[in-house]
Amino acid sequence: MDSKRRPVPKALRLRGNKKNGGQEGHVGRTLEPVEEPDHIEVHVADRCTVCGATLEDVEADDYQKRQVF
């Protein structure tokens, strides 16, 4: 008997010819942000995450906006 065995395949499905993700010609749908959200939360950074210095007297030069559903 042969001591080397073939590894058991993880999936029994055969590999297809399509690429991952949305296929060519597929009409996508995007959930757009609302004009007036129900609730707004402002998160202010009060200390530098690298050196720990206070940021109270520093004016913000950038911001990020996110919408959670």
Summary of the structure (lengths in Angstrom):
residues: 69
radius of gyration: 25.8
end to end distance: 59.9
largest distance: 77.2
contacts: 32
relative contact order: 0.13
helix: 0%
strand: 3%
